[in-house]
Amino acid sequence: MLPTEKQYVQWHENETLHNARWLSQSNQVPPVRIVLIDDKTTADEAYRLACAGTSMLWHGDFQNARQLLQAINRRIERSEQRKISKAANKNKSTKTTAEPLVVSKQIPNLFHQQRQAQAQRSRVLSRLLLKLDASYVSQLHRAPDISAACTAAFGQLDEGMDESCLLSFRDLQGALGAAGWRAKGVPIESLGLSIFPHYGVFAPTRHEYVQLLLDARLPNACDVAFDIGTGTGLLAIILAQRGMQQVIATDLNPRALACASENFARLESAVQLQQADLFPTDAPLANLIVCNPPWLPAKPTSPLEYAVYDANSAMLRGFLQGAKQHLAEQGEVWLILSDLAEHLQLRSRDELLGWFADAGLEVKYRLDTQPKHSRSQDTTDPLFAARSAEITSLWCLVPVDN
Ligand SMILES: C[S@@+](CC[C@H](N)C(=O)[O-])C[C@H]1O[C@@H](n2cnc3c(N)ncnc32)[C@H](O)[C@@H]1O
């Protein structure tokens, strides 16, 4: 939902000062320099303005703004490609006999550079703005009805205050994309059902790990299971379908809780839901505790990134540290974790195994799967070597003294 503290932007139109509420789900600060642009503005001009830090309030045809954003994006891509080729040529010319070491040391740098490039791309693309009224209606020519998607993503504005708002076209596209997923659902073929994600909730579009959860042998007792960080509720639904008698799902994100609750109702799944930091309170000990935590140890830069990035692996380590005390006798922990962080040299396998040991847990068995998503096949991605080697595992962990 919207940040509790309202932010405002001001700009001039025909020498009149205008004021509107600033909406940004990607945590972009309110723009200080805004110019008006329309269909006559060329893509080169808009790109140059955006790169120079000037925000552009769109006054042209709604659909043309979409094309302009794509054109700006292509220019950013070309500029990034030129930088990559330049860096690659520089590396070639400084080749030494110690090359493998140099290359391996570069991998975490490449990852951080790519994150910085993504953040910069997001800043530049977010400089194309549009104005909506307090019911999220755009007065632009050929504007579609976007109010339901905006309300679902950003919450209600104070209509009574007749407050208009400014937001980036990019954030609007995020809201429209999410509304599309929410309406049509993400099909999970191996389960023969669809899951309906909400805006700002981890959408299981890459769901190879579902098969791991279906293949793993259930513990001897199946009375109670927890799904920690449930997101859309997908894993909790599988646990209930597989016969766990009582399933308790938790998440910190209120959007995830609303989303999971809707999916449980839709699929008539009797999962209990709690807003909790990791483990549920007032719950019985569990025979099975499942968790698919954010898998990359890096600082999230916007609320939408919290499902993927986990600064210093805080959630992962907190989960491991707390799991044993919530387990019933002969209980099991199923940790779903991609090893991409290891290929990016952001975390080592020894470190992970050390955290298991520190938490009093040992590995009973491990099931692996290889992601097949398009990014893992993209040979032009500077991180292709790491992405194509990625394995996602279900680690079955049990207390050392079991
Ligand atoms: C990678 S997503 C997994 C979602 C879902 N379990 C799935 O597999 O599709 C990680 C989830 O953990 C949640 N999360 C992050 N930190 C948490 C915490 N400390 N306590 C509870 N949930 C947390 C996030 O909100 C997010 O929904």
The ligand as an SDF file (V2000), in Angstrom:
LIG
                    3D

 27 29  0  0  0  0  0  0  0  0999 V2000
   10.8660  -16.2710   -2.2060 C   0  0  0  0  0  0  0  0  0  0  0  0
    9.3530  -15.7450   -1.5050 S   0  0  0  0  0  0  0  0  0  0  0  0
    8.5750  -17.3610   -1.3550 C   0  0  0  0  0  0  0  0  0  0  0  0
    7.0680  -17.3000   -1.3980 C   0  0  0  0  0  0  0  0  0  0  0  0
    6.3820  -18.6830   -1.3860 C   0  0  0  0  0  0  0  0  0  0  0  0
    6.7120  -19.4510   -0.2240 N   0  0  0  0  0  0  0  0  0  0  0  0
    6.7260  -19.4760   -2.6370 C   0  0  0  0  0  0  0  0  0  0  0  0
    7.5080  -20.4090   -2.5310 O   0  0  0  0  0  0  0  0  0  0  0  0
    6.2070  -19.1500   -3.7150 O   0  0  0  0  0  0  0  0  0  0  0  0
    9.8220  -15.3690    0.1690 C   0  0  0  0  0  0  0  0  0  0  0  0
    8.6650  -14.9080    1.0670 C   0  0  0  0  0  0  0  0  0  0  0  0
    9.1790  -14.7230    2.3890 O   0  0  0  0  0  0  0  0  0  0  0  0
    8.5260  -13.6110    2.9830 C   0  0  0  0  0  0  0  0  0  0  0  0
    9.3590  -13.1390    4.0980 N   0  0  0  0  0  0  0  0  0  0  0  0
   10.5260  -12.4670    4.0370 C   0  0  0  0  0  0  0  0  0  0  0  0
   11.0050  -12.2640    5.2810 N   0  0  0  0  0  0  0  0  0  0  0  0
   10.1110  -12.8320    6.1550 C   0  0  0  0  0  0  0  0  0  0  0  0
   10.0530  -12.9680    7.5690 C   0  0  0  0  0  0  0  0  0  0  0  0
   11.0190  -12.4850    8.3450 N   0  0  0  0  0  0  0  0  0  0  0  0
    8.9960  -13.6220    8.1170 N   0  0  0  0  0  0  0  0  0  0  0  0
    8.0150  -14.1160    7.3260 C   0  0  0  0  0  0  0  0  0  0  0  0
    8.0270  -14.0210    5.9740 N   0  0  0  0  0  0  0  0  0  0  0  0
    9.0590  -13.3880    5.4000 C   0  0  0  0  0  0  0  0  0  0  0  0
    8.3910  -12.6350    1.8250 C   0  0  0  0  0  0  0  0  0  0  0  0
    7.3870  -11.6580    2.0920 O   0  0  0  0  0  0  0  0  0  0  0  0
    8.0250  -13.5860    0.6760 C   0  0  0  0  0  0  0  0  0  0  0  0
    6.6300  -13.7380    0.5810 O   0  0  0  0  0  0  0  0  0  0  0  0
  1  2  1  0
  2  3  1  0
  2 10  1  0
  3  4  1  0
  4  5  1  0
  5  6  1  0
  5  7  1  0
  7  8  2  0
  7  9  1  0
 10 11  1  0
 11 12  1  0
 11 26  1  0
 12 13  1  0
 13 14  1  0
 13 24  1  0
 14 15  1  0
 14 23  1  0
 15 16  2  0
 16 17  1  0
 17 18  1  0
 17 23  2  0
 18 19  1  0
 18 20  2  0
 20 21  1  0
 21 22  2  0
 22 23  1  0
 24 25  1  0
 24 26  1  0
 26 27  1  0
M  CHG  2   2   1   9  -1
M  END
$$$$
